[in-house]
């Protein structure tokens, strides 16, 4: 362990822990303890031989600390600085005329198991796994000729991103 690495948002951190010297336990073993940037123990291996691979699912950004203990309780510490990559959200819209609907499709440039929350004017109108939202001004009661903001909040494996678009709807009038 030592140095720095990047992990996809919500991804698994994989570190190789190794130790040399000290007073090894039976069969040349050590105990390895890994703590996350919050100081919480996320892995303990041992007694075990060196080297060992330690995997941490759902890694967070910051400094991880690996401590190797020999059989006498003597220890050495190494650090790994971890960054997480982020995601971005994008909207694509296909319009359908003055009183027609607009179909939005969201996409992300990373992350897995995404949830998409769709808002119109700050009000949640759809929430779930669907990356498609149909803006229907008749159904949503937005046939007022105004401009409305459609926002998609994407949450993918612990990463979040948003994208917004403005829709100008046509004013309609009824003739009696």
KOLKOLFI-502730 format. One record per residue (C-alpha): x, y, z; residue in three letters. Coordinates in pm, 1 decimal. Each point is the difference from the previous one (the first is absolute). Layout:
+----------+----------+----------+-----+
!       xx !       yy !       zz !  aa !
+----------+----------+----------+-----+
!        X !        Y !        Z ! ALA !
...
+----------+----------+----------+-----+
//
This chain:
+----------+----------+----------+-----+
!       xx !       yy !       zz !  aa !
+----------+----------+----------+-----+
!      0.0 !      0.0 !      0.0 ! UNK !
!    112.4 !    350.7 !    -70.1 ! UNK !
!    -64.9 !    275.5 !   -249.1 ! UNK !
!   -335.2 !     93.7 !   -148.4 ! UNK !
!   -264.3 !   -150.0 !   -224.1 ! UNK !
!   -337.1 !     81.3 !   -156.4 ! UNK !
!   -306.9 !   -218.0 !     52.2 ! UNK !
!   -327.4 !     30.0 !   -193.5 ! UNK !
!   -275.2 !    153.5 !    212.3 ! UNK !
!   -146.7 !   -273.6 !    216.0 ! UNK !
!    263.8 !   -239.6 !   -132.3 ! UNK !
!    228.1 !   -248.0 !    172.5 ! UNK !
!    339.7 !    103.8 !    130.3 ! UNK !
!    259.1 !   -275.1 !    -38.8 ! UNK !
!    327.6 !     29.3 !    193.3 ! UNK !
!    297.8 !   -230.8 !     32.4 ! UNK !
!    121.3 !    -17.4 !    359.1 ! UNK !
!    348.4 !   -129.9 !     64.8 ! UNK !
!    241.1 !    -10.9 !    292.7 ! UNK !
!    360.8 !   -106.2 !     54.0 ! UNK !
!    216.4 !    -49.5 !    304.8 ! UNK !
!   -114.0 !     24.2 !    359.3 ! UNK !
!    -84.9 !   -307.9 !    196.6 ! UNK !
!   -220.7 !   -206.0 !   -220.8 ! UNK !
!   -258.2 !   -229.6 !    146.5 ! UNK !
!     -8.3 !   -367.0 !    -79.5 ! UNK !
!     46.4 !    -61.6 !   -371.5 ! UNK !
!    117.8 !    359.8 !    -59.6 ! UNK !
!   -329.1 !    172.4 !     71.6 ! UNK !
!   -110.7 !    355.9 !     74.9 ! UNK !
!   -330.3 !    165.9 !     85.1 ! UNK !
!   -115.7 !    278.2 !   -235.4 ! UNK !
!   -255.5 !    263.7 !    104.7 ! UNK !
!   -142.4 !    254.1 !   -246.9 ! UNK !
!   -189.2 !    311.2 !    111.0 ! UNK !
!   -192.1 !    239.7 !   -223.4 ! UNK !
!     28.9 !    382.5 !     -4.4 ! UNK !
!   -254.9 !     18.0 !    285.3 ! UNK !
!    219.3 !   -221.9 !    219.1 ! UNK !
!   -236.1 !   -296.9 !    -23.5 ! UNK !
!    151.2 !   -346.1 !    -33.2 ! UNK !
!   -104.8 !   -137.6 !   -339.7 ! UNK !
!    217.5 !   -313.1 !    -15.3 ! UNK !
!    201.4 !   -223.9 !    228.5 ! UNK !
!    199.1 !   -291.4 !   -136.7 ! UNK !
!    216.1 !   -229.6 !    200.3 ! UNK !
!    193.1 !   -150.9 !    116.8 ! UNK !
!     85.8 !    -43.8 !   -365.7 ! UNK !
!    303.6 !    -23.0 !   -223.3 ! UNK !
!    124.5 !    300.8 !   -195.8 ! UNK !
!   -108.6 !    133.9 !   -249.3 ! UNK !
!   -382.2 !     12.6 !     25.7 ! UNK !
!   -259.4 !    162.0 !   -226.2 ! UNK !
!   -257.8 !    205.8 !    189.2 ! UNK !
!   -317.6 !    107.1 !   -177.4 ! UNK !
!   -236.5 !    269.2 !    128.6 ! UNK !
!   -332.8 !     29.0 !   -184.2 ! UNK !
!   -162.5 !    345.3 !     -3.8 ! UNK !
!    329.5 !    179.8 !     55.9 ! UNK !
!    -12.6 !    364.2 !    106.3 ! UNK !
!    240.9 !    279.4 !    -82.3 ! UNK !
!    284.5 !     79.0 !    239.4 ! UNK !
!    299.5 !   -155.2 !    173.4 ! UNK !
!     -9.8 !   -370.7 !     88.6 ! UNK !
!    239.1 !   -126.9 !    266.7 ! UNK !
!    144.9 !   -350.9 !     -5.2 ! UNK !
!    171.8 !   -127.7 !    313.6 ! UNK !
!    199.6 !   -325.2 !      0.7 ! UNK !
!     61.0 !   -167.6 !    336.0 ! UNK !
!    260.3 !   -267.2 !     67.1 ! UNK !
!    -40.8 !   -275.3 !    261.9 ! UNK !
!    151.3 !    222.0 !    275.3 ! UNK !
!   -249.5 !    279.5 !    -64.6 ! UNK !
!    254.3 !    223.0 !   -173.6 ! UNK !
!   -153.1 !    188.7 !   -290.1 ! UNK !
!     65.8 !    209.6 !   -306.6 ! UNK !
!   -247.0 !    224.2 !   -180.5 ! UNK !
!    -40.0 !     92.7 !   -365.7 ! UNK !
!   -250.5 !    228.9 !   -169.2 ! UNK !
!   -193.0 !      5.4 !   -327.1 ! UNK !
!   -174.7 !    315.4 !   -119.2 ! UNK !
!   -314.7 !    -90.4 !   -190.8 ! UNK !
!   -198.5 !    222.1 !   -233.6 ! UNK !
!   -334.9 !    -96.2 !   -145.9 ! UNK !
!   -104.6 !     83.5 !   -350.7 ! UNK !
!   -326.3 !    186.8 !    -41.8 ! UNK !
!   -282.6 !    -30.2 !   -247.5 ! UNK !
!   -170.9 !    255.5 !   -218.2 ! UNK !
!   -362.7 !     -1.3 !   -109.5 ! UNK !
!   -122.7 !     94.4 !   -346.9 ! UNK !
!   -347.7 !     60.3 !   -141.9 ! UNK !
!   -116.3 !    -56.9 !   -354.3 ! UNK !
!   -342.4 !    136.2 !    -99.7 ! UNK !
!   -226.3 !    -75.3 !   -294.8 ! UNK !
!   -285.1 !    252.5 !    -35.2 ! UNK !
!   -345.7 !    -65.6 !   -135.1 ! UNK !
!   -156.8 !    335.4 !    -89.6 ! UNK !
!   -187.3 !    272.9 !    186.8 ! UNK !
!   -233.1 !   -218.7 !    201.4 ! UNK !
!    193.4 !   -318.6 !    -52.8 ! UNK !
!    224.5 !   -175.3 !    241.2 ! UNK !
!    375.7 !     20.1 !     35.7 ! UNK !
!    187.1 !   -323.3 !     66.7 ! UNK !
!    311.1 !     35.5 !    213.1 ! UNK !
!    265.6 !   -268.5 !     28.0 ! UNK !
!    268.2 !     24.3 !    267.5 ! UNK !
!    341.9 !   -155.3 !    -19.5 ! UNK !
!    308.5 !     -4.1 !    219.0 ! UNK !
!    366.8 !    -38.2 !    -80.1 ! UNK !
!     60.7 !   -240.7 !    283.8 ! UNK !
!   -155.8 !   -176.4 !    293.5 ! UNK !
!   -219.7 !   -305.3 !     16.8 ! UNK !
!   -345.9 !    -85.4 !    135.9 ! UNK !
!   -130.2 !    351.5 !    -63.0 ! UNK !
!   -315.6 !    154.9 !    140.4 ! UNK !
!   -150.6 !    296.3 !   -186.3 ! UNK !
!   -213.1 !    260.3 !    175.4 ! UNK !
!   -189.0 !    228.9 !   -239.8 ! UNK !
!   -123.6 !    343.3 !    107.6 ! UNK !
!   -206.0 !    265.6 !   -176.9 ! UNK !
!     22.0 !    343.0 !    158.9 ! UNK !
!    155.7 !   -153.2 !    312.1 ! UNK !
!   -278.9 !   -255.7 !     51.4 ! UNK !
!     83.4 !   -370.5 !    -23.7 ! UNK !
!   -213.9 !   -154.2 !   -275.6 ! UNK !
!    181.2 !   -333.1 !    -48.4 ! UNK !
!    254.1 !   -192.7 !    206.1 ! UNK !
!    155.2 !   -338.7 !    -75.6 ! UNK !
!    224.1 !   -196.3 !   -232.0 ! UNK !
!   -147.1 !    144.3 !   -321.7 ! UNK !
!    240.6 !    222.3 !   -189.0 ! UNK !
!   -288.0 !    130.5 !   -216.4 ! UNK !
!   -258.9 !    261.4 !     91.8 ! UNK !
!   -283.1 !    125.4 !   -220.7 ! UNK !
!    -83.3 !    365.4 !     66.3 ! UNK !
!   -366.5 !     37.5 !    -89.6 ! UNK !
!   -119.2 !    360.0 !     48.7 ! UNK !
!   -366.3 !   -105.5 !     -5.2 ! UNK !
!     48.3 !   -267.1 !    268.1 ! UNK !
!    224.3 !    223.6 !    212.0 ! UNK !
!   -226.2 !    304.5 !    -39.5 ! UNK !
!    275.0 !    219.4 !   -141.0 ! UNK !
!   -178.1 !    133.7 !   -308.6 ! UNK !
!     47.7 !    356.4 !    118.2 ! UNK !
!    249.5 !    119.3 !   -256.5 ! UNK !
!    270.0 !     25.4 !    266.5 ! UNK !
!    344.5 !   -148.0 !     32.3 ! UNK !
!     36.2 !   -309.9 !    214.5 ! UNK !
!    319.1 !   -164.4 !    121.0 ! UNK !
!     33.7 !   -377.1 !    -24.2 ! UNK !
!    273.1 !   -143.2 !    223.3 ! UNK !
!    134.3 !   -351.7 !     26.2 ! UNK !
!    193.1 !    -98.0 !    311.9 ! UNK !
!    200.5 !   -316.3 !    -66.9 ! UNK !
!    130.7 !   -209.2 !    287.6 ! UNK !
!    230.5 !   -281.4 !   -108.2 ! UNK !
!    181.2 !   -220.3 !    247.4 ! UNK !
!     48.4 !    281.9 !    247.4 ! UNK !
!     78.6 !    272.2 !   -255.4 ! UNK !
!   -245.6 !    273.4 !    -81.6 ! UNK !
!    -37.2 !    239.4 !   -290.8 ! UNK !
!   -271.5 !    226.7 !   -139.7 ! UNK !
!    -95.0 !    138.4 !   -337.5 ! UNK !
!   -272.6 !    252.3 !    -81.2 ! UNK !
!   -174.5 !    134.7 !   -308.5 ! UNK !
!   -249.1 !    281.2 !    -49.0 ! UNK !
!   -322.6 !    -60.2 !   -190.8 ! UNK !
!   -199.8 !    285.4 !   -143.7 ! UNK !
!   -355.9 !   -107.7 !    -56.5 ! UNK !
!   -237.7 !    172.8 !   -239.7 ! UNK !
!   -283.1 !    204.8 !    143.5 ! UNK !
!   -333.7 !   -143.3 !   -102.0 ! UNK !
!   -335.1 !    164.0 !     -4.2 ! UNK !
!   -343.2 !   -144.3 !    -29.1 ! UNK !
!   -258.4 !    142.2 !   -236.3 ! UNK !
!   -360.8 !    -15.8 !    119.8 ! UNK !
+----------+----------+----------+-----+
//
